[in-house]
């Protein structure tokens, strides 16, 4: 099946997980209406402490359903909204997208800004889950510095592989629902790999 939305979630409070719902409304330049992380400037508590006037590059969190399959196979009880995502996708390798990629979902447009950097809160949700979404590949660190291979775009050259999804900003708002198709529009070359935001 083509790339599509599996579920959508939001939460008005700063909790780790978000509540699945029938649809979400994306607001241009802000994020998900009714979500604690919506705003033109940073809303994530760790980012606010670093500087409350920074632009919010983390308006919408997308994660691929395939990582939940991997987590369930390892014994973790995870489902839609468990990892705090707003949009759960299937059939799209989010982690290999270039910075600035546009995702067309229904009538909306999201612009991918970077990788979600998973934190220890994940282990509070389910002990050992951090090892699923944050792994090492030392062969990447050993590869020639500054050379990007498309197959490892999601990996930094320190050998850390971040698999907790991507962050995006809303370029065009509207409704997103489960079942909506996702189309990918890559930015002009040269493509920049995703880095944590």
Secondary structure, DSSP 8 states (H G I E B T S, - for coil): --SEEEEEEE-SS--SS-EEESEEEEETTTEETT-TT-SSB--SHHHHHH-TTSB-S-SEEEEEHHHHHHHHHTT----TTTT--SEEEES--GGG-BTT-EEEETTEEEEEEEE----THHHHHSTTTHHHHEEE-HHHHHS-TT---GGGTTB-TTSEEE-S-EEEEEEE-EEEETT-BEEEE--SSS--B--B-
